[in-house]
Amino acid sequence: MGLGADSGPWSGGRAGDGGRSGPLPRPVRRAGSRQSDDEFEGPGLLSRPLVVGPVALGVAALVIIPLVVLGSGGSDDGGNQEQAAAGSSASAEASPSLTAPPRPISPPPPVTTSPSAEDDAKDKDKGKDKGKPKPKDTTGTQSGGGVTVTVTATAPGNTTTVTAKPPQDTAATAVKRLAASDPSGRHICYRAYVSGRGWQKPVCDGTMAGTTGQNRPIKALNIAVHGVDGSAGNAFRHSAKPVDGRGEWQPSWTAVTGNGKNYTIGSPKKDAPNMLGFALNVGSGEICNTIRLRQRDWGGRVCSKPRPEFVFGGTLENDVWLEAVKLTV
């Protein structure tokens, strides 16, 4: 037979009821999720209020107390304080019924270093830098708004500047120039040492050497020849002790000097006597002169044949000197 909405184990008759049928009164059920008396179980230990409170308090103590101890130690106050606060908040959210008053966290103690530790650190740094070369300062140092560059300059030592003088132009250098342009020609070059002026530049082949109208005596003559088989000479000079009012010859003639070489008659020294005249010779051809004496005009041209002859130019008078001369060969 079919079962109705209320059919079940309570729909049948029971003994003692006279076999009557009909709905029986339902037993009163407690609110809950159990389906029968066999399925009912009592609440667990953690579901009881008297047990939850102490457990939450123990958990909070295990979390908060280590964090507070670490925060008061000062070794890692920032991160641990945040973790402690976060742990406290988490515990408070987990157990709303248990709240613990926040404990003030004291600031970490300042870290101090003993003077001996600082000195040891400085000594270590000095020891590290002791063996290293100091870098050179090439950029300068900041001073105010600008840059100040310090340059250490070494004082220069005492130096001596020697200016080499060009080689002196002599009678020989002059006659060599002529010979280079005219190897087969006959040439004579000469220069005069004039009192108060020194050596003049050399001249050649009949050009005047000396001065005129200045009362400056010639003290020496430098001579060189080319193409006449050499030449020699002697100077007639003023005498400090004249005999018969005349001058005197130099002790000896110069040696015969070949082509392109210098020889000198008279003397360019400061206290050397003035030249009054001279005697010259050549080995071939002839040699001629024209002279001018103090307070006198030019004389005539005088020549001589080769050695042993010679040509004389000037005067024998001790108080008259040679002022200018011209020579040719």
Secondary structure, 3 states (H helix, E strand, C coil): CCCCCCCCCCCCCCCCCCCCCCCCCCCCCCCCCCCCHHHCCCCCHHHCHHHHHHHHHHHHHHHHHHHHHHHHHCCCHHHHHHHHHHHHHHHHHHCCCCCCCCCCCCCCCCCCCCHHHHHHHHHHHHHHHHCCCCCCCCCCEEECCEEECCCCCCCCCCCCCCCCCCCCCCHHHHHHHHHHHCCCCCEEEEEEEECCCEECCCEECCCCEECCCCCCCEEEEEEEEECCCCEEEEEEECCCCCECCECEECCCCCCCECCCCCEEEECCCCCCCCEEEEEEEECCCCEEEEEEECCCCECCCEEECCCCCCEEEECCECCCCEEEEEEEC
